[in-house]
Each structure stands twice: as structure tokens, then as C-alpha cells.
Amino acid sequence: MASPSSKLCSADPSLHEETTTELAEPLISVVVPTRDRPQALRRCMEALSAQTVFDRLEVVVVDDGSLAADEVAAVVARHARARLIRRSGAGPAAARNAGARAAHGSFLCFTDDDCAPGADWVERLVLALQHGADAAAGTTMLTRTGALAEASDLVLYAPAAVPPPDGSDFLFAASNNIACTRTAFDSVPFDESYPNAAGEDREWCAQLTAMGFSLRSAPDACVVHHHDLTLRSFLKQQVRYGRGAFRFRRGTVERRPLESPSFYTALLRQAFAKGFGVGLLFCAAQAATAAGFADAWRTSRRESRSVKPASSASTSRAGGR
């Protein structure tokens, strides 16, 4: 099963002609969470303004606590079909929920401020929804090449290698290139207990498919991710992924087990098959993820221990009345 990012965009113009005639007329909403990246947001908004279905589009930008709030507002104000809502910095999951709830569209598309969707991105995703998918994900491509980009892409889409349930093409898709019906979102909003961009999209996909909604592939819905990737930012990102993974595995009522050893062995082989440097970076990423997981576990233990004495004290006071 191919991951959502493993195919190239189609350049066949006949496909565009076909989808243009098939697409119906409902209002479509694009939700873009942002925080202190006005330059990146400007590029994203320009790409959204060039959409083939722009006349049926609204863009809801959610400023999640930017210090550069005036600059963000100025970017949004340049675009007639865009509006801005502000939140206090509760994280991307909460920002997406706020944007989706404020949106008017029958279909909801999600991307990030550091992404530039292709001109027919919305059209391709919505067509997949109109053909019966409850949610659809497209192809995301990094602007960078090389071992670091290869390792980052492999880590990001590793959850997509888990076999999907019947009716879906994969079990995971990143939230920078995804769409869903209003019904699917109302049933499964993003989990706001995830404070960072790490694990919240995996949680959403898992809940979505567990409730019987379908997650389908729309490989020609292309987004270019302008990710400022350095070794330092790559490793810090993996630590965040580890913390998110702890919440994903242990933060639910029913604990989710790890995949089998063969799953991780296959990923490791795949990494080294792409080159020795990619393999080493993948190993480093796994070590950083484990560190983040362990840190989240320690934090959880400290919090649970601090709650117990407080609960015991309350019980004692109640018994002494």
C-alpha cells in the first residue's frame, strides 16, 4: 500500500477537464492554522487564490496566538475570499477545530501555512469526497531533497504503512493535505488534548476509521511543503513526535499496542535501501522519538503521583466532618 506522499502529481490535462465538469456547486472551505509565519502564509494564500474552483471557495485562517498578529492580519486582508479568526495558542488541533466550526462549507479542506497547494488541489480532494469518500488525502512533496528530506518523509508517513481497515486506502494521512465531509468532521473533530503538531493528525485518522468512515487516496491533489529542515529541527521534531506517540498509545481509555517488530524492521530496511545516510538519520530519528516518548511517560507519572495525594487529602477532610 502506497503512502499518501509516494506518488507524483499527474500532468495529464484531460484529467483536469474531466474533474471540472464533474464537480458540483457546494461551498468549499479551506482551513489554514498559522502562527508567526506571515511570509509562509502569504505564499499559501497566493496558491489558494489560484485554485480552479476559487469561485466556490472560502478560506478560514486561524491565527493561533501569533506575536506578529498584525502582519498575519495584513496577509489575510489582501484576499477577498479569506477571513481571519484568532485563538490564544492552544495548538494546531484546536485551531483546525475552531476554523472548521466557523466555516460554512459542505466540504472541509485542511492545509498548513508553510504549504503551497497545486492549482487543482481543492478540486481533486472534493471530487474524491463526492465520489463517496468520507475523507481524502493527497500527495505532499518537500522542496528539499537529500538524505534529511528522505528520512523525514519516511518517518512522517511510517504510520501509513499499517494495513488500513476495509473501505480505506490507508490508516494515516498528514493534516497538511487532507479533506473531509462536514458530517465526518462533526462526528470526529481533532483531539485538542494534543498541544503540538505531533500525533494529532494520527489520532484523528485513527478515530475516523474506527468509527467506520473511509479515508481514501486522491494522489493528484498535490501540495508542496516548504519545510525549513535542518538536522537540529529534524531531531527536535522527532522528540515532539515521541511525545505525541505516547499520548496516542497511552492517552486513550483503551491503550493502543505498538506495531509488531517486523513492522519496524521493514521500515529500517526501507531506510537503508534509500542510502546509508538515510538509514543513519532514520535510526537517529527513532532514538529521538524514544526520548520524547520516555519524557512524556515521566511527565505522566509525575502528574499522576501529584493527583493522588491531593485526592487522599480531600477524602480525609470529607471523613472528618
C-alpha positions as a Markdown table, in Angstrom:
| # | Residue | x | y | z |
|---|---|---|---|---|
| 1 | Met | 0.0 | 0.0 | 0.0 |
| 2 | Ala | 1.5 | 3.3 | -1.1 |
| 3 | Ser | 1.7 | 6.2 | 1.4 |
| 4 | Pro | -0.1 | 9.4 | 0.7 |
| 5 | Ser | 3.2 | 11.1 | -0.3 |
| 6 | Ser | 4.6 | 8.4 | -2.6 |
| 7 | Lys | 3.1 | 9.3 | -5.9 |
| 8 | Leu | 3.9 | 12.1 | -8.3 |
| 9 | Cys | 1.3 | 14.6 | -9.5 |
| 10 | Ser | -0.4 | 13.9 | -12.8 |
| 11 | Ala | 0.3 | 16.3 | -15.6 |
| 12 | Asp | -2.5 | 15.0 | -17.9 |
| 13 | Pro | -4.7 | 18.0 | -18.8 |
| 14 | Ser | -7.6 | 15.7 | -19.8 |
| 15 | Leu | -7.9 | 14.8 | -16.1 |
| 16 | His | -8.5 | 18.4 | -15.2 |
| 17 | Glu | -11.1 | 18.8 | -17.9 |
| 18 | Glu | -13.0 | 15.8 | -16.6 |
| 19 | Thr | -13.0 | 16.9 | -12.9 |
| 20 | Thr | -14.0 | 20.4 | -13.8 |
| 21 | Thr | -17.2 | 19.2 | -15.4 |
| 22 | Glu | -18.0 | 16.7 | -12.7 |
| 23 | Leu | -17.5 | 19.0 | -9.7 |
| 24 | Ala | -20.9 | 20.2 | -8.3 |
| 25 | Glu | -21.6 | 23.6 | -6.7 |
| 26 | Pro | -21.4 | 23.4 | -2.9 |
| 27 | Leu | -19.4 | 25.9 | -1.0 |
| 28 | Ile | -15.9 | 24.6 | 0.0 |
| 29 | Ser | -13.9 | 25.7 | 3.0 |
| 30 | Val | -10.2 | 25.6 | 3.4 |
| 31 | Val | -8.9 | 25.9 | 7.0 |
| 32 | Val | -5.3 | 27.1 | 7.5 |
| 33 | Pro | -3.9 | 27.3 | 11.0 |
| 34 | Thr | -0.9 | 29.7 | 11.3 |
| 35 | Arg | 1.4 | 31.2 | 14.0 |
| 36 | Asp | 4.0 | 33.8 | 13.4 |
| 37 | Arg | 4.8 | 32.8 | 9.8 |
| 38 | Pro | 3.4 | 35.7 | 7.7 |
| 39 | Gln | 5.8 | 35.1 | 4.8 |
| 40 | Ala | 4.9 | 31.5 | 4.6 |
| 41 | Leu | 1.2 | 32.3 | 4.9 |
| 42 | Arg | 1.5 | 34.8 | 2.0 |
| 43 | Arg | 2.8 | 32.0 | -0.3 |
| 44 | Cys | 0.0 | 29.7 | 0.9 |
| 45 | Met | -2.7 | 32.3 | 0.3 |
| 46 | Glu | -1.5 | 33.1 | -3.1 |
| 47 | Ala | -1.7 | 29.4 | -4.0 |
| 48 | Leu | -5.2 | 29.1 | -2.7 |
| 49 | Ser | -6.2 | 32.2 | -4.7 |
| 50 | Ala | -5.2 | 30.4 | -7.8 |
| 51 | Gln | -7.5 | 27.4 | -7.2 |
| 52 | Thr | -9.5 | 26.2 | -10.2 |
| 53 | Val | -12.7 | 26.3 | -8.0 |
| 54 | Phe | -11.9 | 29.6 | -6.4 |
| 55 | Asp | -15.4 | 31.0 | -7.1 |
| 56 | Arg | -16.8 | 28.3 | -4.7 |
| 57 | Leu | -14.1 | 28.7 | -2.1 |
| 58 | Glu | -13.8 | 30.3 | 1.3 |
| 59 | Val | -10.5 | 30.4 | 3.2 |
| 60 | Val | -10.6 | 30.5 | 7.0 |
| 61 | Val | -7.2 | 31.4 | 8.5 |
| 62 | Val | -6.8 | 30.7 | 12.2 |
| 63 | Asp | -4.1 | 32.7 | 14.0 |
| 64 | Asp | -3.1 | 30.6 | 16.9 |
| 65 | Gly | -1.6 | 33.2 | 19.1 |
| 66 | Ser | 0.9 | 35.0 | 16.8 |
| 67 | Leu | 3.1 | 37.7 | 18.2 |
| 68 | Ala | 3.2 | 39.1 | 14.6 |
| 69 | Ala | -0.6 | 39.3 | 14.6 |
| 70 | Asp | -0.8 | 42.5 | 12.6 |
| 71 | Glu | 1.4 | 41.0 | 9.9 |
| 72 | Val | -0.8 | 37.9 | 9.7 |
| 73 | Ala | -3.9 | 40.0 | 9.5 |
| 74 | Ala | -2.5 | 42.1 | 6.7 |
| 75 | Val | -1.8 | 39.0 | 4.6 |
| 76 | Val | -5.3 | 37.7 | 5.1 |
| 77 | Ala | -6.8 | 41.1 | 4.3 |
| 78 | Arg | -5.3 | 41.0 | 0.8 |
| 79 | His | -7.6 | 38.1 | -0.2 |
| 80 | Ala | -11.3 | 38.8 | -0.7 |
| 81 | Arg | -12.5 | 35.3 | -0.1 |
| 82 | Ala | -10.5 | 34.8 | 3.1 |
| 83 | Arg | -11.3 | 35.7 | 6.7 |
| 84 | Leu | -9.3 | 35.6 | 9.9 |
| 85 | Ile | -10.2 | 34.3 | 13.4 |
| 86 | Arg | -8.0 | 34.4 | 16.4 |
| 87 | Arg | -7.2 | 31.9 | 19.1 |
| 88 | Ser | -4.9 | 32.0 | 22.1 |
| 89 | Gly | -2.3 | 29.4 | 21.2 |
| 90 | Ala | -4.0 | 26.1 | 22.2 |
| 91 | Gly | -2.2 | 24.2 | 19.3 |
| 92 | Pro | -3.0 | 23.2 | 15.7 |
| 93 | Ala | -5.7 | 20.7 | 16.6 |
| 94 | Ala | -7.7 | 23.3 | 18.5 |
| 95 | Ala | -7.0 | 25.8 | 15.7 |
| 96 | Arg | -8.3 | 23.4 | 13.0 |
| 97 | Asn | -11.4 | 22.8 | 15.0 |
| 98 | Ala | -12.1 | 26.5 | 15.5 |
| 99 | Gly | -11.6 | 27.1 | 11.8 |
| 100 | Ala | -13.8 | 24.2 | 10.7 |
| 101 | Arg | -16.6 | 25.2 | 13.1 |
| 102 | Ala | -16.5 | 28.8 | 11.8 |
| 103 | Ala | -16.5 | 27.6 | 8.2 |
| 104 | His | -19.7 | 27.4 | 6.1 |
| 105 | Gly | -18.6 | 24.8 | 3.6 |
| 106 | Ser | -20.1 | 21.4 | 3.0 |
| 107 | Phe | -16.6 | 20.1 | 2.4 |
| 108 | Leu | -13.6 | 21.0 | 4.5 |
| 109 | Cys | -10.0 | 21.0 | 3.3 |
| 110 | Phe | -7.0 | 21.4 | 5.6 |
| 111 | Thr | -3.5 | 22.6 | 4.8 |
| 112 | Asp | -0.7 | 24.4 | 6.8 |
| 113 | Asp | 0.7 | 27.8 | 6.3 |
| 114 | Asp | 4.0 | 26.5 | 5.1 |
| 115 | Cys | 2.4 | 24.6 | 2.2 |
| 116 | Ala | 1.5 | 25.7 | -1.3 |
| 117 | Pro | -1.3 | 23.6 | -2.8 |
| 118 | Gly | -1.4 | 23.0 | -6.6 |
| 119 | Ala | -4.0 | 24.8 | -8.6 |
| 120 | Asp | -6.4 | 21.9 | -8.7 |
| 121 | Trp | -5.7 | 20.7 | -5.1 |
| 122 | Val | -9.2 | 21.6 | -3.7 |
| 123 | Glu | -10.9 | 20.3 | -6.9 |
| 124 | Arg | -9.2 | 16.9 | -6.7 |
| 125 | Leu | -9.9 | 16.4 | -3.0 |
| 126 | Val | -13.5 | 17.4 | -3.2 |
| 127 | Leu | -14.1 | 15.1 | -6.2 |
| 128 | Ala | -12.9 | 12.2 | -4.1 |
| 129 | Leu | -15.4 | 13.2 | -1.4 |
| 130 | Gln | -18.2 | 13.5 | -4.0 |
| 131 | His | -17.3 | 10.0 | -5.2 |
| 132 | Gly | -18.1 | 8.6 | -1.8 |
| 133 | Ala | -15.0 | 9.1 | 0.4 |
| 134 | Asp | -15.7 | 10.5 | 3.9 |
| 135 | Ala | -12.1 | 11.9 | 3.9 |
| 136 | Ala | -9.4 | 12.1 | 1.3 |
| 137 | Ala | -5.7 | 12.8 | 1.3 |
| 138 | Gly | -3.4 | 13.9 | -1.5 |
| 139 | Thr | 0.3 | 13.9 | -2.3 |
| 140 | Thr | 2.7 | 16.1 | -0.3 |
| 141 | Met | 6.2 | 16.9 | -1.7 |
| 142 | Leu | 9.1 | 18.5 | 0.1 |
| 143 | Thr | 11.0 | 21.4 | -1.6 |
| 144 | Arg | 14.3 | 19.9 | -0.2 |
| 145 | Thr | 16.0 | 16.8 | -1.5 |
| 146 | Gly | 18.7 | 14.6 | 0.0 |
| 147 | Ala | 19.1 | 12.3 | 2.9 |
| 148 | Leu | 17.5 | 14.5 | 5.5 |
| 149 | Ala | 14.4 | 15.0 | 3.4 |
| 150 | Glu | 14.2 | 11.3 | 2.6 |
| 151 | Ala | 14.4 | 10.4 | 6.3 |
| 152 | Ser | 11.9 | 13.0 | 7.3 |
| 153 | Asp | 9.4 | 11.8 | 4.7 |
| 154 | Leu | 9.9 | 8.1 | 5.7 |
| 155 | Val | 9.3 | 8.9 | 9.4 |
| 156 | Leu | 6.3 | 11.1 | 8.8 |
| 157 | Tyr | 4.4 | 8.5 | 6.7 |
| 158 | Ala | 5.5 | 5.4 | 8.6 |
| 159 | Pro | 2.0 | 5.1 | 10.2 |
| 160 | Ala | 0.6 | 4.9 | 6.7 |
| 161 | Ala | 2.3 | 1.5 | 6.3 |
| 162 | Val | 0.0 | -0.1 | 8.8 |
| 163 | Pro | -2.7 | -2.0 | 6.9 |
| 164 | Pro | -5.9 | 0.0 | 6.7 |
| 165 | Pro | -9.4 | -1.2 | 7.5 |
| 166 | Asp | -11.8 | -2.2 | 4.8 |
| 167 | Gly | -13.0 | 0.7 | 2.7 |
| 168 | Ser | -10.0 | 2.9 | 3.3 |
| 169 | Asp | -6.8 | 3.2 | 1.3 |
| 170 | Phe | -4.6 | 3.9 | 4.3 |
| 171 | Leu | -4.8 | 4.4 | 8.1 |
| 172 | Phe | -2.9 | 7.7 | 8.3 |
| 173 | Ala | -2.6 | 10.9 | 6.3 |
| 174 | Ala | -0.9 | 14.2 | 7.4 |
| 175 | Ser | -3.2 | 17.1 | 8.2 |
| 176 | Asn | -1.4 | 19.5 | 5.7 |
| 177 | Asn | -3.1 | 17.8 | 2.8 |
| 178 | Ile | -6.5 | 16.3 | 3.8 |
| 179 | Ala | -10.2 | 17.0 | 3.3 |
| 180 | Cys | -13.4 | 15.6 | 4.8 |
| 181 | Thr | -17.1 | 16.0 | 4.6 |
| 182 | Arg | -18.9 | 18.1 | 7.1 |
| 183 | Thr | -20.6 | 15.0 | 8.5 |
| 184 | Ala | -17.2 | 13.3 | 9.1 |
| 185 | Phe | -15.7 | 16.3 | 10.9 |
| 186 | Asp | -18.8 | 16.9 | 13.1 |
| 187 | Ser | -18.5 | 13.2 | 14.2 |
| 188 | Val | -14.7 | 13.3 | 14.6 |
| 189 | Pro | -13.2 | 16.7 | 15.4 |
| 190 | Phe | -9.4 | 16.9 | 16.1 |
| 191 | Asp | -8.4 | 15.9 | 19.6 |
| 192 | Glu | -7.5 | 19.1 | 21.4 |
| 193 | Ser | -5.6 | 17.3 | 24.1 |
| 194 | Tyr | -2.6 | 17.3 | 21.6 |
| 195 | Pro | -0.9 | 20.6 | 22.3 |
| 196 | Asn | 1.6 | 20.4 | 19.4 |
| 197 | Ala | 1.9 | 19.4 | 15.7 |
| 198 | Ala | 2.7 | 15.9 | 16.6 |
| 199 | Gly | 0.3 | 13.0 | 16.7 |
| 200 | Glu | -3.0 | 15.0 | 16.4 |
| 201 | Asp | -3.5 | 14.0 | 12.8 |
| 202 | Arg | -2.7 | 10.4 | 13.5 |
| 203 | Glu | -5.3 | 10.4 | 16.3 |
| 204 | Trp | -7.8 | 12.0 | 14.0 |
| 205 | Cys | -7.3 | 9.4 | 11.3 |
| 206 | Ala | -7.5 | 6.5 | 13.8 |
| 207 | Gln | -10.7 | 7.8 | 15.3 |
| 208 | Leu | -12.2 | 8.5 | 11.9 |
| 209 | Thr | -11.6 | 5.0 | 10.5 |
| 210 | Ala | -12.5 | 3.3 | 13.9 |
| 211 | Met | -15.9 | 4.9 | 13.5 |
| 212 | Gly | -16.4 | 3.4 | 10.1 |
| 213 | Phe | -15.6 | 6.5 | 8.0 |
| 214 | Ser | -13.5 | 5.9 | 4.9 |
| 215 | Leu | -10.1 | 7.6 | 4.2 |
| 216 | Arg | -9.3 | 7.4 | 0.5 |
| 217 | Ser | -6.4 | 8.5 | -1.7 |
| 218 | Ala | -6.5 | 11.4 | -4.0 |
| 219 | Pro | -3.0 | 11.2 | -5.4 |
| 220 | Asp | -3.3 | 14.1 | -7.9 |
| 221 | Ala | -4.2 | 16.6 | -5.1 |
| 222 | Cys | -0.7 | 18.0 | -4.7 |
| 223 | Val | 0.8 | 20.2 | -2.0 |
| 224 | Val | 4.4 | 21.5 | -1.9 |
| 225 | His | 5.6 | 21.6 | 1.7 |
| 226 | His | 8.2 | 24.4 | 2.2 |
| 227 | His | 9.8 | 22.8 | 5.2 |
| 228 | Asp | 12.8 | 24.6 | 6.7 |
| 229 | Leu | 14.6 | 21.4 | 7.6 |
| 230 | Thr | 17.9 | 21.2 | 9.4 |
| 231 | Leu | 19.4 | 18.4 | 11.4 |
| 232 | Arg | 18.6 | 20.2 | 14.6 |
| 233 | Ser | 14.9 | 20.9 | 13.7 |
| 234 | Phe | 14.6 | 17.4 | 12.4 |
| 235 | Leu | 15.7 | 15.8 | 15.7 |
| 236 | Lys | 13.6 | 18.3 | 17.7 |
| 237 | Gln | 10.6 | 17.3 | 15.6 |
| 238 | Gln | 11.2 | 13.6 | 16.3 |
| 239 | Val | 11.2 | 14.3 | 20.1 |
| 240 | Arg | 7.8 | 16.0 | 19.6 |
| 241 | Tyr | 6.6 | 13.0 | 17.6 |
| 242 | Gly | 7.7 | 10.8 | 20.5 |
| 243 | Arg | 5.6 | 12.8 | 23.0 |
| 244 | Gly | 2.7 | 12.7 | 20.6 |
| 245 | Ala | 3.2 | 8.9 | 20.2 |
| 246 | Phe | 2.9 | 8.5 | 24.0 |
| 247 | Arg | -0.4 | 10.3 | 24.0 |
| 248 | Phe | -1.5 | 8.3 | 21.0 |
| 249 | Arg | -0.6 | 5.0 | 22.6 |
| 250 | Arg | -1.3 | 5.7 | 26.3 |
| 251 | Gly | -3.6 | 8.7 | 26.3 |
| 252 | Thr | -6.8 | 6.8 | 25.4 |
| 253 | Val | -9.0 | 4.7 | 27.6 |
| 254 | Glu | -8.1 | 1.7 | 25.6 |
| 255 | Arg | -4.3 | 1.5 | 25.2 |
| 256 | Arg | -3.0 | 1.1 | 21.7 |
| 257 | Pro | -0.2 | -1.5 | 21.3 |
| 258 | Leu | 2.9 | -0.9 | 19.4 |
| 259 | Glu | 3.2 | -2.5 | 15.9 |
| 260 | Ser | 5.0 | -5.8 | 15.6 |
| 261 | Pro | 8.8 | -6.0 | 15.5 |
| 262 | Ser | 8.6 | -6.9 | 11.8 |
| 263 | Phe | 6.9 | -3.6 | 11.1 |
| 264 | Tyr | 9.8 | -1.6 | 12.5 |
| 265 | Thr | 12.4 | -3.9 | 10.9 |
| 266 | Ala | 10.8 | -3.4 | 7.5 |
| 267 | Leu | 11.0 | 0.4 | 8.0 |
| 268 | Leu | 14.6 | 0.2 | 8.9 |
| 269 | Arg | 15.4 | -1.9 | 5.8 |
| 270 | Gln | 13.5 | 0.6 | 3.7 |
| 271 | Ala | 15.5 | 3.5 | 5.2 |
| 272 | Phe | 18.9 | 1.8 | 4.4 |
| 273 | Ala | 17.7 | 0.8 | 1.0 |
| 274 | Lys | 17.4 | 4.6 | 0.2 |
| 275 | Gly | 21.1 | 5.1 | 1.3 |
| 276 | Phe | 23.4 | 4.7 | 4.2 |
| 277 | Gly | 22.9 | 8.3 | 5.3 |
| 278 | Val | 19.1 | 8.0 | 5.2 |
| 279 | Gly | 19.4 | 4.8 | 7.3 |
| 280 | Leu | 21.6 | 6.6 | 9.9 |
| 281 | Leu | 19.2 | 9.5 | 10.1 |
| 282 | Phe | 16.3 | 7.2 | 10.5 |
| 283 | Cys | 18.0 | 5.5 | 13.4 |
| 284 | Ala | 18.7 | 8.9 | 15.0 |
| 285 | Ala | 15.1 | 9.8 | 14.5 |
| 286 | Gln | 13.9 | 6.6 | 16.2 |
| 287 | Ala | 16.2 | 7.4 | 19.2 |
| 288 | Ala | 14.9 | 10.9 | 19.4 |
| 289 | Thr | 11.3 | 9.6 | 19.2 |
| 290 | Ala | 12.1 | 7.1 | 22.0 |
| 291 | Ala | 13.5 | 10.0 | 24.1 |
| 292 | Gly | 10.3 | 12.0 | 23.6 |
| 293 | Phe | 8.1 | 9.0 | 24.4 |
| 294 | Ala | 10.1 | 8.4 | 27.7 |
| 295 | Asp | 9.9 | 12.1 | 28.6 |
| 296 | Ala | 6.1 | 12.1 | 28.1 |
| 297 | Trp | 5.9 | 8.9 | 30.2 |
| 298 | Arg | 7.9 | 10.5 | 33.1 |
| 299 | Thr | 5.7 | 13.6 | 32.9 |
| 300 | Ser | 2.6 | 11.5 | 33.1 |
| 301 | Arg | 3.9 | 9.6 | 36.1 |
| 302 | Arg | 4.7 | 12.8 | 37.9 |
| 303 | Glu | 1.3 | 14.2 | 37.2 |
| 304 | Ser | -0.5 | 11.0 | 38.4 |
| 305 | Arg | 1.5 | 11.0 | 41.6 |
| 306 | Ser | 0.7 | 14.6 | 42.3 |
| 307 | Val | -3.0 | 13.9 | 41.8 |
| 308 | Lys | -3.2 | 11.0 | 44.3 |
| 309 | Pro | -2.1 | 12.9 | 47.4 |
| 310 | Ala | -4.5 | 15.7 | 46.6 |
| 311 | Ser | -7.3 | 13.2 | 46.2 |
| 312 | Ser | -6.4 | 11.5 | 49.5 |
| 313 | Ala | -6.3 | 14.8 | 51.4 |
| 314 | Ser | -9.8 | 15.7 | 50.1 |
| 315 | Thr | -11.1 | 12.3 | 51.2 |
| 316 | Ser | -9.6 | 12.7 | 54.7 |
| 317 | Arg | -11.2 | 16.2 | 55.1 |
| 318 | Ala | -14.5 | 14.8 | 54.0 |
| 319 | Gly | -14.3 | 11.9 | 56.5 |
| 320 | Gly | -13.5 | 14.3 | 59.4 |
| 321 | Arg | -16.6 | 16.4 | 59.1 |
